[in-house]
């Protein structure tokens, strides 16, 4: 009877195992889908604070009649008025300031109005009357694909819409001036009683040029080098660093726990339980931290060697290696601390922290300024974004501290201190309370039931 009741209880208990795994997996996948798809399918709808500069370098011109003309100021004003300031952070900068910020990934683009803009536009209008050879002024739109590959399309769209309106407005103004000037010229040259209507008409070629008087040229501020995956190598390298710390910690944790007799070893059909080592929680955690620190140095070296072997340009290898060691170690310390404090639940917490929430908020595939507000908020502290901007600085922006390297180092150091402190204090408290990691002795009923069977 004891055997039957035990077996029946086991069969009745089996369905209780179904809800928890199903719910956990469903929740994780739902959050994953919402963040991954929600953060990428409609970037234009989520623009907020997207940084673009307007550089008005136009020096203006004084006409023959003594009139001061500054079309650059007019165009810059219309650009500022025509842009949604909730979506775009439009900064009025000098050319030197704009180049400085583009070179530190602080800007995704810049619209540059040249010094000779007013002079050339004025000459264009007078040339339509006199027939003199003139040149259209060129407005340069700089994109910054090294800051983010997707940002170039946003800058291009903004500049196309804004400058198309500005071109049409200036063209209409110039056509009116030319028409008036030609009318005055025709009136002065006409014989008494002659109709000047034909003379007032602007020739088709001149009208076509004057309707879009400015030539807009879109070009990257710095071209994406070969071997960088069109500017995505920094993102994938940062992802590799996070995966090394996250996945490596899980592997090391399982292997160490099984060798110390805390969990069983399973190799295929072989099931083996080592003799309990008697190590405390704190001592076990410190051992795992030490192993992962050594692993971080080895893996960072391997990553660097593979990158070099694949032809990826790395101008600052020592900085990249050191950042890799620091990033992997910081991730590993936090992952191990969470596992030590939360046990099996720590796996789910780490999965959310380092994968589910971290990848969409990295800012590598799409700029954070083009993602939902919740994703932008995650990017302020999620580890992958902090590591990504550091790797991007080393690979693309000369390892400049202000271009993201400082942020990455500071965030990694803070995570390291937080993980060490929380892990050490938490496991020490568990040890002092006698919450040791040891299997409970089997009850007497189990062998009795087995003997009855």
C-alpha positions as CSV (number, residue, x, y, z in Angstrom):
1,X,0.0,0.0,0.0
2,X,2.9,2.4,0.8
3,X,4.4,1.7,-2.6
4,X,1.1,2.3,-4.4
5,X,0.3,5.5,-2.5
6,X,3.8,6.8,-3.1
7,X,3.6,6.1,-6.8
8,X,0.1,7.6,-7.0
9,X,1.3,10.8,-5.2
10,X,4.2,11.0,-7.7
11,X,1.8,10.8,-10.6
12,X,-0.6,13.3,-9.1
13,X,2.3,15.7,-8.4
14,X,3.6,15.6,-12.0
15,X,1.1,18.1,-13.5
16,X,2.2,20.7,-10.9
17,X,5.5,20.9,-12.8
18,X,3.9,22.2,-15.9
19,X,2.6,25.7,-15.0
20,X,5.9,27.3,-13.7
21,X,8.1,26.5,-16.7
22,X,5.4,27.4,-19.1
23,X,4.7,30.7,-17.5
24,X,8.3,31.7,-17.1
25,X,9.2,30.8,-20.7
26,X,6.1,32.6,-22.0
27,X,6.8,35.7,-20.0
28,X,10.5,35.8,-21.1
29,X,9.6,35.3,-24.8
30,X,6.8,37.9,-24.6
31,X,9.1,40.6,-23.1
32,X,11.8,39.6,-25.7
33,X,9.3,40.0,-28.6
34,X,7.9,43.3,-27.3
35,X,11.4,44.8,-26.8
36,X,13.0,43.5,-30.0
37,X,10.2,44.2,-32.3
38,X,8.8,47.3,-30.5
39,X,12.2,48.9,-30.6
40,X,12.9,48.4,-34.3
41,X,9.7,48.3,-36.4
42,X,8.8,52.1,-36.3
43,X,11.9,54.1,-35.4
44,X,10.5,57.3,-36.8
45,X,7.6,57.2,-34.4
46,X,9.9,57.0,-31.4
47,X,12.4,59.8,-32.2
48,X,13.3,61.9,-29.2
49,X,16.3,64.2,-28.7
50,X,18.0,63.0,-31.9
51,X,21.1,65.3,-32.0
52,X,21.8,67.1,-35.3
53,X,23.8,70.3,-35.8
54,X,23.1,73.3,-38.0
55,X,26.2,75.1,-39.0
56,X,25.5,78.5,-40.5
57,X,28.9,79.6,-41.9
58,X,27.3,82.0,-44.4
59,X,29.1,85.4,-44.3
60,X,26.3,87.2,-46.2
61,X,26.7,89.7,-49.0
62,X,26.1,93.3,-49.7
63,X,24.3,94.0,-53.0
64,X,25.2,96.8,-55.5
65,X,22.3,98.8,-54.1
66,X,23.8,98.6,-50.6
67,X,21.3,96.0,-49.3
68,X,22.6,93.4,-46.8
69,X,21.6,89.8,-47.6
70,X,22.1,86.8,-45.3
71,X,20.3,83.9,-46.8
72,X,22.1,81.4,-44.5
73,X,20.5,83.0,-41.4
74,X,17.1,82.8,-43.2
75,X,17.5,79.1,-44.0
76,X,18.8,78.2,-40.6
77,X,15.8,80.0,-39.0
78,X,13.4,78.1,-41.3
79,X,15.1,74.8,-40.5
80,X,14.7,75.4,-36.7
81,X,11.1,76.4,-37.1
82,X,10.2,73.5,-39.3
83,X,11.6,70.7,-37.1
84,X,9.8,69.0,-34.3
85,X,12.0,69.8,-31.3
86,X,10.6,66.9,-29.3
87,X,12.1,64.6,-31.8
88,X,15.3,66.4,-32.8
89,X,17.9,68.1,-30.7
90,X,18.9,70.8,-33.2
91,X,22.1,72.5,-32.1
92,X,23.5,75.7,-33.6
93,X,27.2,75.2,-33.8
94,X,30.3,76.4,-35.6
95,X,31.9,74.1,-38.1
96,X,34.8,73.4,-35.7
97,X,32.3,72.6,-32.9
98,X,30.3,70.3,-35.1
99,X,33.3,68.4,-36.3
100,X,34.5,68.0,-32.7
101,X,31.1,66.5,-31.6
102,X,30.8,64.3,-34.8
103,X,34.3,63.0,-33.9
104,X,33.1,62.0,-30.5
105,X,29.8,60.4,-31.5
106,X,27.9,63.2,-29.8
107,X,26.1,64.1,-33.1
108,X,24.5,61.9,-35.7
109,X,24.7,64.6,-38.4
110,X,25.3,68.2,-39.3
111,X,23.8,70.5,-42.0
112,X,26.5,72.9,-43.1
113,X,25.6,76.2,-44.9
114,X,28.8,77.3,-46.7
115,X,30.4,80.8,-46.3
116,X,29.6,81.8,-49.9
117,X,25.9,80.8,-49.8
118,X,24.5,84.3,-50.0
119,X,27.1,85.4,-52.5
120,X,26.5,82.5,-54.9
121,X,22.7,82.8,-54.6
122,X,22.8,86.5,-55.4
123,X,25.1,85.8,-58.3
124,X,22.8,83.1,-59.5
125,X,19.9,85.6,-59.6
126,X,21.9,88.3,-61.4
127,X,23.3,85.7,-63.8
128,X,19.8,84.8,-64.9
129,X,19.4,88.4,-66.0
130,X,22.8,89.1,-67.5
131,X,23.6,85.6,-68.8
132,X,26.9,85.4,-66.9
133,X,28.3,82.0,-65.9
134,X,27.5,81.2,-62.2
135,X,27.7,78.3,-59.8
136,X,25.0,76.8,-57.5
137,X,26.0,76.9,-53.9
138,X,26.5,73.6,-52.2
139,X,25.0,72.6,-48.8
140,X,26.8,69.7,-47.2
141,X,24.9,67.3,-44.9
142,X,27.2,65.2,-42.8
143,X,26.0,61.8,-41.5
144,X,27.9,59.9,-38.8
145,X,27.5,56.2,-39.6
146,X,30.3,55.2,-37.2
147,X,28.2,56.5,-34.3
148,X,25.3,54.4,-35.5
149,X,24.7,52.8,-38.9
150,X,20.9,53.5,-38.8
151,X,21.3,57.1,-37.9
152,X,22.4,58.1,-41.4
153,X,19.0,57.3,-42.8
154,X,17.3,59.5,-40.2
155,X,19.6,62.4,-40.8
156,X,19.2,62.0,-44.6
157,X,15.4,62.0,-44.2
158,X,15.5,65.1,-42.0
159,X,17.8,67.0,-44.3
160,X,15.9,66.0,-47.5
161,X,12.5,67.3,-46.1
162,X,13.9,70.4,-44.5
163,X,16.2,71.5,-47.3
164,X,13.6,70.7,-50.0
165,X,11.3,73.2,-48.3
166,X,14.2,75.7,-47.9
167,X,15.2,75.2,-51.6
168,X,11.7,75.9,-52.8
169,X,11.3,79.0,-50.6
170,X,14.6,80.5,-51.7
171,X,13.9,79.5,-55.3
172,X,10.6,81.3,-55.2
173,X,12.3,84.4,-53.7
174,X,15.0,84.4,-56.4
175,X,12.5,83.9,-59.2
176,X,10.5,86.9,-58.0
177,X,13.7,89.0,-57.9
178,X,14.8,87.8,-61.4
179,X,11.3,88.4,-62.9
180,X,11.3,91.9,-61.4
181,X,14.8,92.7,-62.6
182,X,14.1,91.4,-66.1
183,X,10.9,93.5,-66.2
184,X,12.8,96.6,-65.2
185,X,15.5,95.9,-67.8
186,X,13.0,95.3,-70.5
187,X,11.1,98.5,-69.6
188,X,14.3,100.5,-69.8
189,X,15.2,99.0,-73.2
190,X,11.8,99.0,-74.8
191,X,10.7,101.5,-77.5
192,X,7.7,103.7,-76.6
193,X,4.5,101.7,-77.1
194,X,6.2,98.3,-77.2
195,X,4.8,95.5,-75.0
196,X,7.5,94.2,-72.5
197,X,5.6,91.0,-71.6
198,X,7.8,88.7,-73.6
199,X,10.9,90.2,-72.1
200,X,9.7,89.6,-68.6
201,X,9.5,85.8,-69.0
202,X,12.4,83.9,-67.4
203,X,13.9,81.4,-69.8
204,X,13.1,77.7,-69.0
205,X,16.7,76.7,-68.2
206,X,17.1,79.6,-65.8
207,X,13.7,79.0,-64.2
208,X,14.7,75.3,-63.7
209,X,17.9,76.2,-62.0
210,X,16.4,79.0,-59.9
211,X,13.5,76.7,-58.7
212,X,16.1,74.6,-56.8
213,X,19.1,77.0,-56.5
214,X,21.0,75.0,-53.8
215,X,22.8,71.8,-54.5
216,X,22.5,69.4,-51.4
217,X,25.3,66.9,-50.9
218,X,24.9,64.1,-48.3
219,X,28.2,62.5,-47.2
220,X,29.5,60.6,-44.2
221,X,31.7,62.7,-41.9
222,X,34.0,59.7,-41.7
223,X,33.6,56.8,-44.1
224,X,33.1,53.3,-42.6
225,X,36.4,51.4,-42.9
226,X,36.5,48.0,-44.5
227,X,36.4,45.1,-42.1
228,X,33.9,46.7,-39.7
229,X,30.7,45.1,-40.9
230,X,29.4,48.4,-42.1
231,X,29.9,49.9,-38.7
232,X,28.4,47.0,-36.7
233,X,31.7,45.4,-35.5
234,X,31.7,47.5,-32.3
235,X,28.2,46.2,-31.4
236,X,29.0,42.6,-32.1
237,X,32.3,42.8,-30.2
238,X,30.5,44.3,-27.2
239,X,27.9,41.6,-27.4
240,X,30.7,39.0,-27.4
241,X,32.2,40.5,-24.2
242,X,28.8,40.4,-22.4
243,X,28.2,36.8,-23.6
244,X,31.7,35.8,-22.4
245,X,30.9,37.1,-18.9
246,X,27.3,35.8,-18.8
247,X,27.7,32.4,-20.5
248,X,31.2,31.8,-19.0
249,X,29.9,32.4,-15.5
250,X,27.1,29.9,-16.0
251,X,29.6,27.3,-17.2
252,X,32.1,27.9,-14.5
253,X,29.4,27.9,-11.8
254,X,28.0,24.5,-12.9
255,X,31.4,23.0,-13.1
256,X,32.7,24.3,-9.8
257,X,29.5,23.3,-8.0
258,X,29.6,19.8,-9.3
259,X,33.3,19.4,-8.5
260,X,32.8,20.6,-5.0
261,X,29.9,18.3,-4.4
262,X,27.0,20.8,-4.4
263,X,25.3,19.5,-7.5
264,X,25.6,16.2,-9.4
265,X,27.7,15.7,-12.5
266,X,25.9,14.3,-15.5
267,X,27.9,13.2,-18.6
268,X,25.5,11.5,-20.9
269,X,24.1,8.5,-19.0
270,X,26.6,8.9,-16.2
271,X,25.3,10.5,-13.0
272,X,27.8,11.1,-10.3
273,X,27.8,13.1,-7.0
274,X,31.2,14.2,-5.7
275,X,31.9,14.2,-2.0
276,X,30.8,17.4,-0.3
277,X,33.7,19.8,0.0
278,X,32.4,21.7,3.0
279,X,33.3,25.0,1.4
280,X,31.3,28.0,2.6
281,X,29.1,30.1,0.2
282,X,31.6,33.0,0.4
283,X,34.6,30.8,-0.3
284,X,32.9,29.2,-3.3
285,X,31.9,32.6,-4.7
286,X,35.4,33.9,-4.3
287,X,36.8,30.9,-6.1
288,X,34.3,31.4,-9.0
289,X,35.3,35.1,-9.2
290,X,39.0,34.2,-9.4
291,X,38.4,31.7,-12.2
292,X,36.4,34.1,-14.2
293,X,39.0,36.9,-13.8
294,X,41.6,34.6,-15.4
295,X,39.1,33.5,-18.0
296,X,38.4,37.2,-18.9
297,X,42.1,37.8,-19.7
298,X,42.3,34.7,-21.8
299,X,39.0,35.3,-23.7
300,X,39.9,38.9,-24.3
301,X,43.2,37.8,-25.9
302,X,41.4,35.2,-28.0
303,X,38.8,37.8,-29.2
304,X,41.6,40.2,-30.2
305,X,43.5,37.5,-32.1
306,X,40.4,36.4,-33.9
307,X,39.5,40.0,-34.8
308,X,43.0,40.5,-36.2
309,X,42.9,37.3,-38.1
310,X,39.6,38.3,-39.7
311,X,41.1,41.6,-40.9
312,X,39.1,43.8,-38.5
313,X,40.9,47.1,-38.1
314,X,42.0,47.6,-34.5
315,X,44.2,50.7,-34.1
316,X,44.3,50.5,-30.3
317,X,44.7,46.8,-29.4
318,X,45.9,47.3,-25.8
319,X,43.0,49.5,-25.0
320,X,40.5,47.1,-26.5
321,X,42.1,44.2,-24.7
322,X,42.0,46.0,-21.3
323,X,38.5,47.1,-21.8
324,X,37.5,43.5,-22.7
325,X,39.1,42.1,-19.6
326,X,37.3,44.7,-17.4
327,X,34.0,44.2,-19.1
328,X,34.0,40.4,-19.0
329,X,35.1,40.5,-15.3
330,X,32.5,43.0,-14.3
331,X,29.7,41.0,-16.0
332,X,30.9,37.8,-14.5
333,X,31.2,39.2,-11.0
334,X,27.6,40.5,-11.1
335,X,26.3,37.2,-12.7
336,X,28.0,35.1,-10.0
337,X,26.8,37.3,-7.2
338,X,23.2,37.1,-8.4
339,X,23.5,33.3,-8.7
340,X,25.0,33.0,-5.2
341,X,22.3,35.2,-3.7
342,X,19.2,34.0,-5.5
343,X,20.1,30.4,-6.5
344,X,18.1,29.0,-9.5
345,X,16.0,32.2,-9.7
346,X,19.3,34.0,-10.4
347,X,19.4,32.4,-13.8
348,X,16.2,34.1,-14.8
349,X,17.3,37.4,-13.3
350,X,20.6,37.3,-15.1
351,X,18.9,36.3,-18.4
352,X,16.7,39.4,-18.2
353,X,19.5,41.7,-17.0
354,X,22.2,40.7,-19.6
355,X,20.2,39.4,-22.6
356,X,16.5,40.1,-22.7
357,X,16.6,43.8,-21.6
358,X,20.2,44.5,-22.6
359,X,20.4,43.7,-26.3
360,X,17.4,45.9,-27.5
361,X,18.7,48.8,-25.4
362,X,22.3,48.5,-26.6
363,X,22.0,51.3,-29.2
364,X,24.1,49.3,-31.7
365,X,21.5,48.3,-34.3
366,X,19.4,51.5,-33.9
367,X,20.2,54.7,-32.0
368,X,18.6,54.9,-28.6
369,X,17.1,58.3,-29.7
370,X,15.0,56.3,-32.2
371,X,13.6,53.7,-29.7
372,X,10.7,53.8,-27.3
373,X,11.1,55.7,-24.1
374,X,11.3,52.5,-22.0
375,X,14.1,51.2,-24.1
376,X,16.0,54.5,-23.8
377,X,15.6,54.3,-20.1
378,X,17.1,50.8,-20.0
379,X,20.0,52.1,-22.0
380,X,21.0,54.4,-19.2
381,X,22.1,51.4,-17.0
382,X,21.9,48.2,-19.0
383,X,25.5,46.7,-19.4
384,X,25.6,46.1,-23.1
385,X,25.0,49.8,-24.0
386,X,27.8,51.0,-21.6
387,X,30.2,48.4,-23.1
388,X,29.2,49.2,-26.6
389,X,30.0,52.9,-26.5
390,X,33.4,52.0,-25.0
391,X,34.2,49.5,-27.7
392,X,32.9,52.0,-30.4
393,X,35.2,54.6,-29.0
394,X,38.2,52.3,-29.2
395,X,37.4,51.0,-32.7
396,X,36.1,54.0,-34.5
397,X,36.9,57.2,-32.5
398,X,40.6,56.8,-31.5
399,X,39.9,55.5,-28.0
400,X,38.9,59.0,-26.9
401,X,37.8,59.0,-23.3
402,X,35.0,61.5,-24.0
403,X,33.7,59.4,-26.9
404,X,32.3,56.7,-24.7
405,X,35.4,55.0,-23.4
406,X,35.1,56.8,-20.1
407,X,31.5,55.9,-19.7
408,X,32.3,52.2,-20.3
409,X,35.1,52.1,-17.8
410,X,33.2,54.0,-15.2
411,X,30.1,51.8,-15.6
412,X,32.2,48.5,-15.5
413,X,34.1,49.7,-12.4
414,X,30.8,50.6,-10.6
415,X,29.3,47.2,-11.5
416,X,32.5,45.5,-10.3
417,X,32.3,47.2,-6.9
418,X,28.6,46.6,-6.6
419,X,28.8,42.9,-7.5
420,X,31.8,42.3,-5.2
421,X,30.1,44.1,-2.3
422,X,26.7,42.6,-2.6
423,X,28.0,39.1,-3.3
424,X,30.5,39.1,-0.5
425,X,28.1,40.6,2.1
426,X,25.2,38.4,1.1
427,X,27.0,35.1,1.1
428,X,28.7,36.0,4.4
429,X,25.3,36.6,5.9
430,X,24.1,33.3,4.6
431,X,27.1,31.5,6.1
432,X,26.7,33.1,9.5
433,X,23.1,32.1,9.7
434,X,24.1,28.5,9.0
435,X,22.4,28.4,5.6
436,X,25.0,25.9,4.2
437,X,24.7,24.3,0.8
438,X,24.2,20.7,1.8
439,X,21.7,18.0,0.8
440,X,19.3,17.0,3.6
441,X,19.6,13.5,4.9
442,X,17.0,11.1,3.3
443,X,14.0,10.3,5.5
444,X,13.4,6.8,6.7
445,X,10.2,6.4,4.7
446,X,12.0,6.4,1.3
447,X,14.1,3.2,1.8
448,X,11.1,1.6,3.4
449,X,9.0,2.2,0.5
450,X,11.7,1.1,-1.8
451,X,12.1,-2.1,0.2
452,X,8.3,-2.7,0.0
453,X,8.5,-2.3,-3.7
